Amino acid sequence: MRCYQVLTGACNTSNKCYAVGSVEGIPFSAYGSGSNIVILAVSFERVQIIPASDDAAVGCIDCSNDTGIIAAAYGRKIVYFEPSPLPLQNTPHKLDYWWVEKFIFGVDFPVHSLEFNRDGTRLLIGGEQIQLWKGNLSYRDSSLGESRNKSKKVSFDVGDESEGSDDSGNNNEGTEILPRWVCAWRSPVFDETVSHLAFSADGSYFASCESDDHLVRVWFEDICLNFVVEEGDHTAKAHSQKCSLSFSYILLGHPAPVTSLSWRATSKYMP
């Protein structure tokens, strides 16, 4: 038999090893304890302990404030968990969910920071560079049939073009749409490790800062202008049009080394 720790352990020493999220409006906390992930209700009652498949410690963790998904980094490996409702339970804390591992992917550098946007459709990964991963509801698993408990095969693509994907557009009955995550953008390699990442409330911008740096980068998506001259009209009209995903940044100075980043808490619908 394998000895397993029953009591909840302390949080890892990194300040990126704990996060707060919510699922369907119910808040929760998650933190890394050694190689395990501990999920607590708003009353700090333990809901679940997710053991790791190996002995690697949790380096950083983040949670979505809308869908309740959790991403945890173990060195160069990132594990993605989704909440599954437990309909037969009715606990006082109302956090009647069980988080299950959905997929694992790796990057080329040790991960020091993770950041979801509010609805959990974009994930920032920070290390020697910044990578932006996007989730797309375009992957269909037609082999499920009537059995929904069988293992689901998920494909991962890096870059803008997917390899081996089925884009035929066949919408067969009984098929299920599964998330597919792709690396949509990556920054140049920085001199120092990117240790701080933060999305704005509406997800239009994000900020980053390297370790012990006095400068904060505020990133914004590039928009290209397509000038079109209409027939019979000699006036050129500029139509904004999104190019392939790319970001630029401006620098904000700080008198001392930056220790944390946060945006003003506003609604994502507020301009």
Buried (B, 14 or more C-beta within 10 A) or exposed (E): EEEEEEEBBEBBEBEBBBBBBBBEEBBBBBBBBBBBBBBBBBEEEEBBBBEBEEEBBBBBBBBBBBBBBBBBBBBBBBBBBBBEEEEEEEEEBBBBBBBEEBBEBEBEBBBBBBBBBBBBBBBBBBBBBBBBBBBBEBBBBEEBEEEEEEEBEBBBBBEEEBEEBEEEEEEEEEBEEBBBBBBBBBBEEBEEBBBBBBBBBBBEBBBBBBEEBBEBBBBEBEEEEEEEEEEEEEEEEEEEEEEEEEBEBEEEEEEEEBEEBEBEEEEBEEE
